């Protein structure tokens, strides 16, 4: 990297959204500590949340204001802009703002200012990895995000479950970060660069000269690190505990924002992997491909990243779909059920990354999926949070008779869980259809059709456990029929999320064209 | 105009869901008004469509990027089935006049289901059809699980999972067809003319056909039907047998046969005497006819008798489809209408008129209750319904089954012979149920007579009379003058055979 070429003004412009979040974080802390020491808990939470939301709004403005310029040092792109990165960044900011709205009605912490500050900093990490095109930037962004998540998981200081979840999450996270870093260092050793395009090209060259075993080790390690972030089997063990123990708004943040950021990162890796190669054909386990390099238009016949990386993702995808859906069948806690369902959804999305298109179609389909999934999950955790406070537990049975105790919440639950199950006309169905259509558009081999069929079959299985929740909410009688009162703002947010899920389902083109607008000149 | 049957049903469902709790009378009248408006529109659309052939009702770009259209189309088959849905929905509400528990929610789910069913029958786009098809699944679950009886949670979950498994198969077929045809359009007509290769159709056809046929009660995937029917509240079992099973049969006809006709071609080899998917599904249909009838003969629960008879009668629909000739398909569509009306009537009598008064469905217990004297209206209504169900001339079932059997004979004589056995057994189980439930020849002892005199059963209410009248009238009109439907069905079937099946 040529440090003399670093243009700090450009760097500042490219990281304007992150900067906005960090300023907001500091401001929240300052206001909370300086002016609100004596204020009521409610006021402090409200001020902190609204300031944080203001930061997110400023961040969204900054994403648009920064233009589609990105940031490069010399010839190496460090941060991408526009396209998938832009979509993911706006989505991260919107979803973060929604989780902050949920904070206002909850009462798990006495330090709302610190909570909001940590959320904003973690979101800044998310923004960074959504745009990162360089191994080091990726790692820094991931750590920034992860450290925030560990703290958020432990934020309910009076709850043992929260502390236990956090330490488990932290241990797994630390280990997978080590794997990831080791994998990155091997990739650097193979390619001599940290920029993603150069890594791909360098690795393919190295492999041509006999570096296959090292490459396999490196990619498996990277997959372990990133698989941990998206909770793909077999790196999913933290998810059920973290989802169960974390305070509801924090769990919503982990389930939505962190997922969006991690999948955006996976998208950029897959995109670079494919785009560097001009054309390739897979025959047996080997790929014949022409690399995009004017000086050297030769055909390689190697086992490069192009073939190995999708294969690893495919293994993760199938394992996640199968295990996530089957394990969810046996859960009695709604939070754990949502965790296993998240694992299953990660499996579906990974399928989209396995059969990734050279055009933007796959990236758009995956972003569509993860955005709408994140939105739905935030709503689901909002409902769980309200019910937990009323019933004292997140067991399935505490949902019993919800339609009588809180009709609006029951209706929201109905919409959100059916959307997760992929029932039309809700948005979850569109996301699935879109994603699977993108997969089949890339490849119509028996393998891809078989995997799509597997995914659809397992989403039929998933209806069973989502219906278990809805059965409690609508069918079974309530043990006590005292009405549940949620904070009016929480109810409003949840109803708005449910309405959005219905609306986007009835008019799917709205979100699609918004996403497509980030890809000028393509399509 | 016909499109409004969908919108008013969903709007009605929304209003019902927002009604305050406890306003049961208002909920009932509102539901009846919505359903009656739907029936009126269906009748008007049916009449307006006379000699019109296929007409596009609405065509709007829905997802331009993927070439998916909101396309509503009506042809003779659609109009007949929309008419059936209108009749069944009005009758179902009349027979659920006594629902007191969460009445507004009941009618909300009911109308949402009806809206989905209307939507399926009017969709001209595979994708849209699938969306409406799935919309119809969820309300069924809640209708059975909340307001049902015997093992309702089990029955409801089984039905939901079977339906969803079937629709998963259809979704795979939809995705495969959409991508294989070049990702331009999901309109049924476009897919049918996309020139999908025969090898492709050969595996998609059985997948999609089976997916839809699960909901049509095809043996051996029929087991959700009897348990679901028995568990469901009266109106829901009327709808299940009356229209929801038709969704499956309609999907088989419109999508599987209409879009993937090459899938019915011979394989080029025979396996166990079967040379094509056509033979396989015809065999399953025939087994369903005979098996359903035999099992119905052995039931002790009155509602199970009707439940298995539905499996048997739906076998005729599938057999008619597999005949693949004009008369067989005409018969299949007519049988859909006929069974929808007759099964609705049977379930109404068993589930509402008899069960709500005697609180038992066991034939042995009903045997000692002398219902022919105590509920003459029910007894005579059941005689008419039973006679219609057996397929006696003068009722719609006769014309329909005759056409199916003729079509099947033209295609493969042994199918007709085997199905004929089913008809004979059908007479036996209907007769047995009729005799056991209503016309026992035991002479009541004096103290029983006195007991019966002091414990009168509730009188028949006006909604029950109106519902029975509506359904009996429908089957009789079609039985006496089948041309009223056949004139619409025939051109539509001819177009389908010409456009799809070679």
Interface residues (C-beta under 8 A of the other chain):
Chain A: X403 X411 X418 X423 X424 X425 X429 X433 X434 X436 X437 X440 X441 X444 X449 X452 X453 X456 X457 X459 X460 X463 X464 X467 X471 X474 X475 X508 X509 X512 X513 X516
Chain B: X17 X62 X63 X64 X65 X66 X105 X127 X130 X131 X134 X135 X137 X138 X141 X142 X145 X146 X153 X157 X160 X161 X164 X165 X167 X168 X171 X172 X175 X176 X178 X179 X180 X183
